[in-house]
Amino acid sequence: MNTRTKSIIVSIVSLGLAGALFAAEPPPTPAFVETWGCNYKEGKDWSDKAKATDYMVDQVEKAGLTKVPGFHWTLKKGRVPVDTVWFDIHANGTAFGAARDAWDASGIGAGVDAAFDKVEDCTAGLSVMRPIYQQEGGDDDGNSLVANLACTFKHGKGFDDMQDLSRHMGGVMQSFGDDGPRFAAVRQPITRSTNYPDLFVFSLFDNVSHWTRYVGQLFSTEAGQRMRNHSDMILDCNISLWDSQQVVTPDSD
């Protein structure tokens, strides 16, 4: 493990980034996302990782570092190479750099890394993320079902095609009302190996029933069909489902 200073998807949306995707203006500065894709070691599970998390939080507080929310995904359905993914989400590159430098200067990294290394084998990564859509109203308790699409571009397609597709997806999600996701975003890896997905499109739902209502809309409505056709022209994707939970409580302002 590396830096464990946490941040939250919802905090990015609160900056007004999601709405900017629907306006005729340049896309907002992307959030920076640190990720750890992990597999549990033999005999280890979430209870062991929770203890490592508590140790990390204690060390962060003792070092006087800023503590912001964090999320942990556990695989529910799908064929993917990891059991869990942990996210640190920073509002932009400047925030990520400041948090990283503060962590390195604190000297707590080695002990925190050792605590997590006893539980899992992990690969760290860095991505940029831009929201597609946020549902208005309602409370977020930090727990969600996540539908995650791991995607590669079809021949001749690339990131230049994503802004129009993202707007299209956001508009359709909005038209579905309560059946649409609570939140959706595109995450583009900065650090990636050969044969790694070009991007991820993920959406947050209350539970499996909420997600199946959304899927029903995608297949039963004209708007859903057009969105699926648009996406199929640009992307090849594999879907997986994850249980997401908030694992670090943010500092109060």
C-alpha positions as CSV (number, residue, x, y, z in Angstrom):
1,M,0.0,0.0,0.0
2,N,0.9,3.6,-0.5
3,T,-0.8,6.9,0.5
4,R,-4.0,6.3,2.5
5,T,-5.2,9.9,2.8
6,K,-8.9,9.5,1.7
7,S,-11.3,11.5,-0.4
8,I,-14.8,10.9,-1.6
9,I,-16.7,10.8,-4.9
10,V,-19.4,13.0,-3.6
11,S,-16.9,15.7,-2.6
12,I,-15.9,16.0,-6.3
13,V,-19.5,16.4,-7.3
14,S,-20.0,19.1,-4.7
15,L,-17.5,21.2,-6.6
16,G,-20.0,21.4,-9.4
17,L,-18.0,19.3,-11.9
18,A,-20.9,17.1,-12.9
19,G,-23.1,19.9,-14.2
20,A,-20.3,21.3,-16.3
21,L,-20.4,18.3,-18.5
22,F,-23.8,19.3,-19.8
23,A,-22.7,22.9,-20.7
24,A,-21.1,24.1,-23.9
25,E,-17.8,24.8,-22.2
26,P,-14.5,23.0,-21.8
27,P,-14.6,20.0,-19.5
28,P,-13.7,20.7,-15.8
29,T,-10.3,20.0,-14.3
30,P,-10.4,16.2,-13.6
31,A,-10.2,14.7,-10.2
32,F,-7.0,12.6,-9.5
33,V,-7.7,9.1,-8.2
34,E,-5.3,6.8,-6.4
35,T,-6.3,3.2,-6.6
36,W,-5.2,-0.1,-5.1
37,G,-6.5,-3.3,-6.8
38,C,-5.9,-6.1,-4.3
39,N,-6.3,-9.8,-3.6
40,Y,-6.6,-11.1,-0.1
41,K,-3.8,-13.3,1.2
42,E,-4.7,-16.8,2.3
43,G,-6.8,-16.8,5.4
44,K,-7.4,-13.0,5.3
45,D,-10.6,-11.0,4.7
46,W,-12.3,-7.7,5.3
47,S,-12.1,-8.0,9.1
48,D,-8.3,-8.0,8.9
49,K,-8.3,-5.1,6.4
50,A,-10.6,-3.2,8.8
51,K,-7.9,-3.4,11.5
52,A,-5.3,-2.1,9.1
53,T,-7.6,0.7,8.2
54,D,-8.1,1.7,11.8
55,Y,-4.3,1.7,12.3
56,M,-3.9,3.9,9.3
57,V,-6.5,6.4,10.5
58,D,-4.9,6.5,13.9
59,Q,-1.5,7.2,12.3
60,V,-3.0,9.9,10.1
61,E,-4.5,11.7,13.0
62,K,-1.4,11.5,15.1
63,A,0.6,12.9,12.2
64,G,-1.8,15.8,11.8
65,L,-2.6,15.0,8.2
66,T,-5.9,15.9,6.6
67,K,-8.4,13.1,6.8
68,V,-10.9,12.9,4.0
69,P,-13.4,10.2,3.1
70,G,-12.4,6.9,1.4
71,F,-14.2,4.1,-0.4
72,H,-13.6,0.4,-0.6
73,W,-15.1,-1.8,-3.3
74,T,-15.6,-5.6,-2.8
75,L,-16.3,-7.7,-5.9
76,K,-19.9,-9.0,-6.0
77,K,-20.3,-10.4,-9.6
78,G,-17.9,-10.5,-12.5
79,R,-14.7,-11.9,-13.9
80,V,-11.9,-9.5,-12.8
81,P,-8.4,-10.1,-11.5
82,V,-8.8,-8.5,-8.1
83,D,-11.0,-9.0,-5.0
84,T,-11.1,-5.4,-3.9
85,V,-10.3,-1.9,-5.0
86,W,-9.6,1.1,-2.7
87,F,-9.9,4.7,-3.9
88,D,-8.3,8.0,-2.8
89,I,-10.0,10.8,-4.7
90,H,-8.4,14.2,-4.9
91,A,-10.2,17.3,-6.3
92,N,-7.4,17.9,-8.8
93,G,-3.7,17.3,-9.4
94,T,-2.6,20.1,-7.1
95,A,-4.6,18.5,-4.2
96,F,-3.1,15.1,-5.0
97,G,0.5,16.5,-5.0
98,A,0.0,18.3,-1.7
99,A,-1.5,15.2,0.0
100,R,1.3,13.0,-1.4
101,D,4.0,15.3,-0.3
102,A,2.5,15.7,3.2
103,W,2.2,11.9,3.5
104,D,5.9,11.4,2.5
105,A,7.1,14.0,4.9
106,S,5.1,12.5,7.8
107,G,7.2,9.3,7.8
108,I,4.2,7.1,8.7
109,G,4.1,5.4,5.3
110,A,6.3,2.4,6.0
111,G,4.3,1.3,9.1
112,V,0.9,1.7,7.3
113,D,2.1,-0.1,4.2
114,A,3.3,-3.0,6.4
115,A,-0.1,-3.3,8.1
116,F,-1.9,-3.6,4.8
117,D,0.8,-5.8,3.2
118,K,0.0,-8.5,5.8
119,V,-3.5,-8.7,4.5
120,E,-3.4,-8.2,0.7
121,D,-1.2,-8.1,-2.3
122,C,-2.0,-4.9,-4.2
123,T,-1.1,-3.0,-7.4
124,A,-1.3,0.8,-7.1
125,G,-2.5,3.0,-9.9
126,L,-3.3,6.6,-10.7
127,S,-6.3,7.8,-12.8
128,V,-8.1,11.0,-13.7
129,M,-11.9,11.1,-13.3
130,R,-14.7,13.2,-14.7
131,P,-18.3,12.9,-13.5
132,I,-21.1,12.2,-16.0
133,Y,-24.2,12.6,-13.8
134,Q,-25.4,13.1,-10.3
135,Q,-29.0,12.5,-9.3
136,E,-30.5,15.5,-7.5
137,G,-31.9,15.1,-3.9
138,G,-31.6,12.2,-1.6
139,D,-29.0,11.3,1.0
140,D,-25.9,9.3,0.5
141,D,-25.0,7.0,3.4
142,G,-21.7,6.1,1.7
143,N,-22.8,2.6,0.7
144,S,-23.7,1.7,-2.8
145,L,-23.9,-1.0,-5.4
146,V,-21.4,-0.1,-8.2
147,A,-21.9,-1.2,-11.8
148,N,-18.4,-0.9,-13.3
149,L,-17.7,-1.1,-17.0
150,A,-14.1,-1.8,-18.0
151,C,-13.8,-0.6,-21.6
152,T,-11.4,-0.5,-24.6
153,F,-11.9,1.7,-27.6
154,K,-13.0,0.2,-30.9
155,H,-10.7,0.7,-33.9
156,G,-10.5,4.3,-34.9
157,K,-12.1,5.6,-31.7
158,G,-10.6,7.4,-28.8
159,F,-11.0,10.0,-26.0
160,D,-12.1,12.6,-28.5
161,D,-15.3,10.6,-28.8
162,M,-15.9,10.5,-25.1
163,Q,-17.1,14.0,-24.4
164,D,-20.1,13.6,-26.7
165,L,-20.9,10.1,-25.4
166,S,-20.6,11.3,-21.7
167,R,-23.1,14.1,-22.4
168,H,-25.4,11.7,-24.1
169,M,-25.2,9.2,-21.2
170,G,-25.7,11.9,-18.6
171,G,-28.8,13.2,-20.4
172,V,-30.3,9.7,-20.6
173,M,-29.6,8.9,-17.0
174,Q,-31.3,12.2,-16.0
175,S,-34.3,11.3,-18.1
176,F,-34.8,8.1,-16.2
177,G,-35.5,10.0,-12.9
178,D,-35.4,7.7,-9.9
179,D,-34.5,4.7,-12.0
180,G,-31.3,6.4,-13.0
181,P,-28.0,6.0,-11.1
182,R,-27.2,8.2,-8.1
183,F,-23.9,9.1,-9.6
184,A,-21.8,8.1,-12.7
185,A,-18.3,9.0,-13.9
186,V,-15.6,8.1,-16.3
187,R,-12.2,7.1,-15.0
188,Q,-9.1,7.2,-17.2
189,P,-6.0,5.4,-16.0
190,I,-2.7,7.4,-16.2
191,T,-0.6,4.4,-15.1
192,R,-1.6,1.3,-17.0
193,S,0.0,-1.9,-18.3
194,T,-0.4,-3.6,-21.6
195,N,-3.9,-5.0,-22.3
196,Y,-5.3,-2.8,-19.4
197,P,-8.7,-1.1,-20.1
198,D,-8.6,2.3,-21.7
199,L,-11.2,3.6,-19.3
200,F,-13.8,2.7,-16.7
201,V,-17.4,3.9,-16.7
202,F,-19.0,3.3,-13.3
203,S,-22.4,4.1,-11.8
204,L,-23.7,4.0,-8.2
205,F,-27.0,2.5,-7.2
206,D,-28.9,2.0,-3.9
207,N,-29.0,-1.8,-4.4
208,V,-29.4,-4.6,-7.0
209,S,-33.1,-3.7,-7.5
210,H,-32.2,-0.1,-8.3
211,W,-29.7,-1.3,-10.8
212,T,-32.0,-3.7,-12.5
213,R,-34.6,-1.0,-12.9
214,Y,-32.0,1.1,-14.7
215,V,-31.0,-1.8,-16.9
216,G,-34.7,-2.3,-17.7
217,Q,-34.9,1.3,-18.8
218,L,-31.9,0.9,-21.0
219,F,-33.5,-2.1,-22.9
220,S,-37.2,-1.0,-22.9
221,T,-37.0,2.7,-23.9
222,E,-36.0,4.4,-27.1
223,A,-33.6,6.7,-25.2
224,G,-31.9,3.7,-23.6
225,Q,-31.5,2.0,-27.0
226,R,-30.0,5.1,-28.6
227,M,-27.5,5.4,-25.7
228,R,-26.5,1.7,-25.9
229,N,-26.0,2.0,-29.7
230,H,-23.9,5.2,-29.3
231,S,-21.7,3.4,-26.7
232,D,-21.4,0.3,-28.8
233,M,-20.1,2.4,-31.7
234,I,-17.2,3.6,-29.5
235,L,-16.5,1.1,-26.7
236,D,-16.1,-2.6,-26.0
237,C,-16.9,-3.1,-22.2
238,N,-17.1,-5.9,-19.6
239,I,-19.3,-5.3,-16.6
240,S,-18.7,-6.2,-13.0
241,L,-20.8,-5.4,-9.8
242,W,-19.2,-4.3,-6.6
243,D,-20.4,-3.5,-3.0
244,S,-19.0,-0.1,-2.1
245,Q,-18.7,1.2,1.4
246,Q,-17.3,4.4,3.0
247,V,-14.4,3.4,5.2
248,V,-12.9,6.7,6.4
249,T,-15.0,9.5,7.9
250,P,-13.9,12.9,6.7
251,D,-12.6,15.7,8.9
252,S,-15.1,18.4,9.7
253,D,-14.7,21.8,8.0
